[in-house]
């Protein structure tokens, strides 16, 4: 998953519930990074539009969405 990719939360993701994002809503990856702390997974910042940005969530909470699926 790279900057500019379209993603959705994985089905059943607890993080999705915390952020209150609908299952069908796709977001745009703004950034992908690792924190310097040991044992911390790769993180992403994702914009879901209308001012909703998920900051620093684990990348494993998301799945990439094929652009054909969005149309």
N, CA, C and O atoms as a MOPAC input file, in Angstrom:
PM7 MOZYME 1SCF
protein

 N      0.84800 1    -1.16000 1     0.00000 1
 C      0.00000 1     0.00000 1     0.00000 1
 C      0.90400 1     1.23800 1     0.00000 1
 O      1.81900 1     1.36100 1     0.81500 1
 N      0.62500 1     2.14100 1    -0.92800 1
 C      1.44200 1     3.33400 1    -1.08600 1
 C      0.57400 1     4.58600 1    -1.06700 1
 O     -0.65300 1     4.51800 1    -1.14500 1
 N      1.23500 1     5.71300 1    -0.96400 1
 C      0.53900 1     6.99700 1    -1.01700 1
 C     -0.27600 1     7.07400 1    -2.30600 1
 O      0.22500 1     6.75100 1    -3.38400 1
 N     -1.53300 1     7.50400 1    -2.19100 1
 C     -2.39900 1     7.62800 1    -3.34800 1
 C     -3.27500 1     6.41200 1    -3.59800 1
 O     -4.20400 1     6.48200 1    -4.40200 1
 N     -3.00000 1     5.29400 1    -2.92400 1
 C     -3.83100 1     4.08600 1    -3.08500 1
 C     -5.17900 1     4.27100 1    -2.41000 1
 O     -5.30000 1     4.97500 1    -1.40700 1
 N     -6.18400 1     3.63000 1    -2.97700 1
 C     -7.52400 1     3.60500 1    -2.38500 1
 C     -7.60600 1     2.40000 1    -1.45500 1
 O     -7.19200 1     1.29800 1    -1.81400 1
 N     -8.14600 1     2.62100 1    -0.24900 1
 C     -8.25100 1     1.55100 1     0.73900 1
 C     -9.58700 1     1.61100 1     1.46500 1
 O    -10.26400 1     2.63800 1     1.47900 1
 N     -9.94700 1     0.48400 1     2.06700 1
 C    -11.09100 1     0.39200 1     2.96400 1
 C    -10.61800 1    -0.33100 1     4.21800 1
 O     -9.60600 1    -1.03200 1     4.19600 1
 N    -11.35000 1    -0.15900 1     5.30200 1
 C    -11.05100 1    -0.93700 1     6.49200 1
 C    -11.36900 1    -2.40400 1     6.21800 1
 O    -12.30800 1    -2.71600 1     5.48600 1
 N    -10.58700 1    -3.29600 1     6.80500 1
 C    -10.86200 1    -4.73500 1     6.69000 1
 C    -12.22000 1    -5.03100 1     7.32300 1
 O    -12.59900 1    -4.39200 1     8.30400 1
 N    -12.95100 1    -5.99400 1     6.76900 1
 C    -14.21100 1    -6.39700 1     7.39900 1
 C    -13.95800 1    -6.84400 1     8.84400 1
 O    -13.01800 1    -7.59300 1     9.11100 1
 N    -14.78500 1    -6.39000 1     9.75300 1
 C    -14.64500 1    -6.77300 1    11.15800 1
 C    -13.56900 1    -6.02400 1    11.91500 1
 O    -13.26900 1    -6.36700 1    13.05800 1
 N    -12.98300 1    -5.01100 1    11.30400 1
 C    -11.90900 1    -4.25100 1    11.94900 1
 C    -12.44200 1    -3.48300 1    13.15400 1
 O    -13.42600 1    -2.75200 1    13.04100 1
 N    -11.79900 1    -3.64500 1    14.29900 1
 C    -12.17900 1    -2.88300 1    15.48600 1
 C    -11.83600 1    -1.40900 1    15.29700 1
 O    -12.52900 1    -0.53500 1    15.81900 1
 N    -10.77400 1    -1.13500 1    14.55700 1
 C    -10.38400 1     0.25000 1    14.29800 1
 C    -11.47700 1     0.97500 1    13.51400 1
 O    -11.73800 1     2.15400 1    13.75200 1
 N    -12.11500 1     0.26600 1    12.57600 1
 C    -13.20200 1     0.86300 1    11.78800 1
 C    -14.31200 1     1.33600 1    12.71500 1
 O    -14.85600 1     2.42700 1    12.54000 1
 N    -14.63700 1     0.52500 1    13.68300 1
 C    -15.67900 1     0.89500 1    14.63900 1
 C    -15.25500 1     2.10000 1    15.48000 1
 O    -16.07100 1     2.97500 1    15.76800 1
 N    -13.98600 1     2.14600 1    15.87100 1
 C    -13.48600 1     3.28000 1    16.65700 1
 C    -13.57200 1     4.59000 1    15.87900 1
 O    -13.88500 1     5.63800 1    16.44300 1
 N    -13.29200 1     4.51800 1    14.58400 1
 C    -13.31900 1     5.72300 1    13.74600 1
 C    -14.71000 1     5.99700 1    13.17900 1
 O    -14.94800 1     7.05600 1    12.59900 1
 N    -15.62200 1     5.05300 1    13.34300 1
 C    -17.01100 1     5.18100 1    12.86200 1
 C    -17.08100 1     5.44700 1    11.35600 1
 O    -17.75100 1     6.37000 1    10.89400 1
 N    -16.36300 1     4.60200 1    10.61200 1
 C    -16.34000 1     4.68000 1     9.15200 1
 C    -17.21700 1     3.55700 1     8.59500 1
 O    -17.10900 1     2.41100 1     9.03200 1
 N    -18.06900 1     3.87600 1     7.65200 1
 C    -18.95000 1     2.90000 1     7.01600 1
 C    -18.13600 1     1.86800 1     6.24400 1
 O    -17.07900 1     2.18600 1     5.69900 1
 N    -18.63000 1     0.63100 1     6.19800 1
 C    -17.93900 1    -0.47400 1     5.51600 1
 C    -17.63500 1    -0.19000 1     4.05000 1
 O    -16.59400 1    -0.61100 1     3.54500 1
 N    -18.51200 1     0.50400 1     3.37200 1
 C    -18.38700 1     0.69200 1     1.92600 1
 C    -17.56000 1     1.91600 1     1.52600 1
 O    -17.29300 1     2.11100 1     0.34000 1
 N    -17.15600 1     2.73400 1     2.48000 1
 C    -16.44500 1     3.96600 1     2.16600 1
 C    -14.96600 1     3.69000 1     1.95100 1
 O    -14.30500 1     3.08300 1     2.79400 1
 N    -14.45500 1     4.14300 1     0.81000 1
 C    -13.02600 1     4.00200 1     0.50500 1
 C    -12.32300 1     5.32400 1     0.79000 1
 O    -12.89600 1     6.40000 1     0.62100 1
 N    -11.08900 1     5.22100 1     1.21900 1
 C    -10.28800 1     6.39900 1     1.50800 1
 C     -9.03000 1     6.41900 1     0.66800 1
 O     -8.71800 1     5.45200 1    -0.02700 1
 N     -8.31600 1     7.51500 1     0.73400 1
 C     -7.08800 1     7.72500 1    -0.01800 1
 C     -5.91200 1     7.78200 1     0.95400 1
 O     -5.92000 1     8.56700 1     1.90200 1
 N     -4.90600 1     6.95200 1     0.71500 1
 C     -3.72400 1     6.94200 1     1.58800 1
 C     -2.94100 1     8.24100 1     1.37200 1
 O     -2.51900 1     8.55000 1     0.25700 1
 N     -2.76000 1     8.99200 1     2.45700 1
 C     -1.99700 1    10.23700 1     2.40800 1
 C     -0.51700 1     9.99500 1     2.69500 1
 O      0.35500 1    10.63000 1     2.10200 1
 N     -0.24800 1     9.06300 1     3.62100 1
 C      1.13500 1     8.77300 1     4.00100 1
 C      1.21800 1     7.36700 1     4.58000 1
 O      0.25400 1     6.84000 1     5.13500 1
 N      2.39800 1     6.77900 1     4.43300 1
 C      2.69100 1     5.44700 1     4.98500 1
 C      4.05600 1     5.54200 1     5.65400 1
 O      5.00700 1     6.04500 1     5.05600 1
 N      4.15900 1     5.06200 1     6.89000 1
 C      5.41000 1     5.22900 1     7.62800 1
 C      5.51100 1     4.22200 1     8.76600 1
 O      4.54200 1     3.54900 1     9.11700 1
 N      6.70100 1     4.14000 1     9.32500 1
 C      6.95600 1     3.33800 1    10.52300 1
 C      7.38100 1     4.30100 1    11.62000 1
 O      8.04300 1     5.30700 1    11.36500 1
 N      6.99100 1     3.97500 1    12.83700 1
 C      7.42300 1     4.78800 1    13.96600 1
 C      8.73300 1     4.22500 1    14.50400 1
 O      9.03000 1     3.05200 1    14.28200 1
 N      9.50900 1     5.02200 1    15.19500 1
 C     10.80000 1     4.54000 1    15.69300 1
 C     10.68000 1     3.55100 1    16.86100 1
 O     11.67100 1     2.91900 1    17.22700 1
 N      9.51200 1     3.40800 1    17.43900 1
 C      9.34100 1     2.48100 1    18.55900 1
 C      9.44000 1     1.03300 1    18.09900 1
 O      8.91000 1     0.67500 1    17.04700 1
 N     10.10200 1     0.21900 1    18.86400 1
 C     10.23400 1    -1.20600 1    18.56900 1
 C      8.88700 1    -1.90200 1    18.71900 1
 O      8.15200 1    -1.65900 1    19.67700 1
 N      8.57300 1    -2.76700 1    17.76300 1
 C      7.34800 1    -3.53400 1    17.84300 1
 C      6.11000 1    -2.82900 1    17.32600 1
 O      5.02100 1    -3.40400 1    17.33100 1
 N      6.26200 1    -1.59400 1    16.88100 1
 C      5.11200 1    -0.86000 1    16.35400 1
 C      5.02300 1    -1.11900 1    14.85900 1
 O      6.00600 1    -0.97500 1    14.13200 1
 N      3.84300 1    -1.50000 1    14.41200 1
 C      3.65800 1    -1.84100 1    13.00800 1
 C      3.67100 1    -0.60800 1    12.11400 1
 O      3.68600 1     0.52800 1    12.58700 1
 N      3.66600 1    -0.86000 1    10.82600 1
 C      3.59700 1     0.20400 1     9.84100 1
 C      2.27900 1     0.95500 1    10.00900 1
 O      1.24400 1     0.34600 1    10.28400 1
 N      2.31700 1     2.26500 1     9.84500 1
 C      1.13700 1     3.11800 1    10.04300 1
 C      0.78400 1     3.83900 1     8.75200 1
 O      1.62700 1     4.01400 1     7.87200 1
 N     -0.47900 1     4.25500 1     8.65300 1
 C     -0.93100 1     5.04400 1     7.51200 1
 C     -1.85200 1     6.15800 1     7.99000 1
 O     -2.51000 1     6.04700 1     9.02400 1
 N     -1.88200 1     7.23200 1     7.21400 1
 C     -2.85400 1     8.30100 1     7.36800 1
 C     -3.75500 1     8.19600 1     6.14800 1
 O     -3.26700 1     8.14300 1     5.02000 1
 N     -5.07700 1     8.16600 1     6.36500 1
 C     -6.03300 1     7.95600 1     5.27800 1
 C     -7.12600 1     9.01100 1     5.33800 1
 O     -7.73000 1     9.23600 1     6.38600 1
 N     -7.37700 1     9.65900 1     4.19500 1
 C     -8.45300 1    10.63700 1     4.08400 1
 C     -9.69100 1     9.95200 1     3.52500 1
 O     -9.64700 1     9.31100 1     2.47500 1
 N    -10.80200 1    10.10200 1     4.25400 1
 C    -12.07200 1     9.54000 1     3.80800 1
 C    -13.00100 1    10.62100 1     3.27300 1
 O    -14.18700 1    10.36300 1     3.06800 1
 N    -12.49200 1    11.81600 1     3.04600 1
 C    -13.29600 1    12.90500 1     2.49500 1
 C    -14.10300 1    13.60300 1     3.57000 1
 O    -14.19300 1    13.13200 1     4.70400 1
 N    -14.68800 1    14.72900 1     3.20100 1
 C    -15.52400 1    15.53700 1     4.10800 1
 C    -14.80400 1    15.83600 1     5.42100 1
 O    -15.42800 1    15.90500 1     6.47900 1
 N    -13.48300 1    16.01200 1     5.34100 1
 C    -12.71000 1    16.37000 1     6.52400 1
 C    -12.41500 1    15.23400 1     7.48700 1
 O    -11.89600 1    15.47400 1     8.57700 1
 N    -12.73500 1    14.00300 1     7.11000 1
 C    -12.48100 1    12.84300 1     7.97300 1
 C    -11.13800 1    12.23500 1     7.58900 1
 O    -10.98400 1    11.67100 1     6.50600 1
 N    -10.17400 1    12.35800 1     8.48800 1
 C     -8.84000 1    11.79400 1     8.25100 1
 C     -8.48700 1    10.88200 1     9.41200 1
 O     -8.53900 1    11.28000 1    10.57600 1
 N     -8.12800 1     9.66200 1     9.07600 1
 C     -7.67700 1     8.68600 1    10.06800 1
 C     -6.16200 1     8.83100 1    10.15500 1
 O     -5.45100 1     8.57500 1     9.18300 1
 N     -5.67300 1     9.24100 1    11.32100 1
 C     -4.24700 1     9.49400 1    11.50700 1
 C     -3.57700 1     8.33400 1    12.22900 1
 O     -4.05500 1     7.89500 1    13.27500 1
 N     -2.48100 1     7.83700 1    11.68400 1
 C     -1.62100 1     6.88500 1    12.38000 1
 C     -2.22000 1     5.53600 1    12.70200 1
 O     -1.85600 1     4.91800 1    13.70300 1
 N     -3.13000 1     5.07200 1    11.87100 1
 C     -3.72300 1     3.75200 1    12.11500 1
 C     -2.81100 1     2.66100 1    11.54700 1
 O     -2.08300 1     2.89400 1    10.58300 1
 N     -2.85700 1     1.46700 1    12.15300 1
 C     -2.05200 1     0.34500 1    11.64900 1
 C     -2.44900 1     0.03000 1    10.21300 1
 O     -3.63500 1    -0.04700 1     9.89300 1
 N     -1.46200 1    -0.15000 1     9.35700 1
 C     -1.71600 1    -0.45800 1     7.94500 1
 C     -2.45000 1    -1.79000 1     7.79300 1
 O     -3.18700 1    -1.98400 1     6.82600 1
 N     -2.25600 1    -2.69500 1     8.72800 1
 C     -2.91100 1    -4.00900 1     8.65300 1
 C     -4.41700 1    -3.91800 1     8.83100 1
 O     -5.11400 1    -4.90200 1     8.58200 1
 N     -4.94100 1    -2.78400 1     9.24900 1
 C     -6.37900 1    -2.60100 1     9.42000 1
 C     -7.07900 1    -2.30200 1     8.09100 1
 O     -8.30800 1    -2.24000 1     8.03600 1
 N     -6.29700 1    -2.11700 1     7.01800 1
 C     -6.86100 1    -1.72500 1     5.72500 1
 C     -6.59800 1    -2.76400 1     4.64700 1
 O     -5.65200 1    -3.54800 1     4.72900 1
 N     -7.45800 1    -2.75100 1     3.63500 1
 C     -7.23500 1    -3.54500 1     2.42600 1
 C     -7.29500 1    -2.58900 1     1.24000 1
 O     -8.04700 1    -1.61500 1     1.24700 1
 N     -6.49600 1    -2.88300 1     0.22900 1
 C     -6.51400 1    -2.05800 1    -0.97800 1
 C     -7.78500 1    -2.32300 1    -1.77000 1
 O     -8.29600 1    -3.44200 1    -1.79800 1
 N     -8.28400 1    -1.27300 1    -2.41400 1
 C     -9.49900 1    -1.36900 1    -3.20800 1
 C     -9.12800 1    -1.18200 1    -4.66600 1
 O     -8.46600 1    -0.21100 1    -5.03100 1
 N     -9.55700 1    -2.11800 1    -5.49300 1
 C     -9.33300 1    -2.01600 1    -6.92300 1
 C    -10.11400 1    -0.81600 1    -7.44100 1
 O    -11.28000 1    -0.64400 1    -7.08500 1
 N     -9.49900 1     0.01400 1    -8.27100 1
 C    -10.15800 1     1.22200 1    -8.76800 1
 C    -11.44600 1     0.89300 1    -9.54400 1
 O    -12.36200 1     1.71500 1    -9.59100 1
 N    -11.51900 1    -0.27900 1   -10.14000 1
 C    -12.72800 1    -0.67300 1   -10.86200 1
 C    -13.89900 1    -0.86000 1    -9.89000 1
 O    -15.05500 1    -0.64600 1   -10.25500 1
 N    -13.59500 1    -1.25700 1    -8.66100 1
 C    -14.62700 1    -1.47300 1    -7.65800 1
 C    -15.28300 1    -0.15800 1    -7.25000 1
 O    -16.45000 1    -0.14500 1    -6.85900 1
 N    -14.54100 1     0.95000 1    -7.33700 1
 C    -15.04700 1     2.23600 1    -6.88800 1
 C    -16.03800 1     2.85500 1    -7.86400 1
 O    -16.78200 1     3.75900 1    -7.48200 1
 N    -16.07000 1     2.40600 1    -9.08400 1
 C    -16.92200 1     3.04000 1   -10.08700 1
 C    -18.31800 1     2.48700 1   -10.06300 1
 O    -19.16500 1     2.91400 1   -10.84700 1

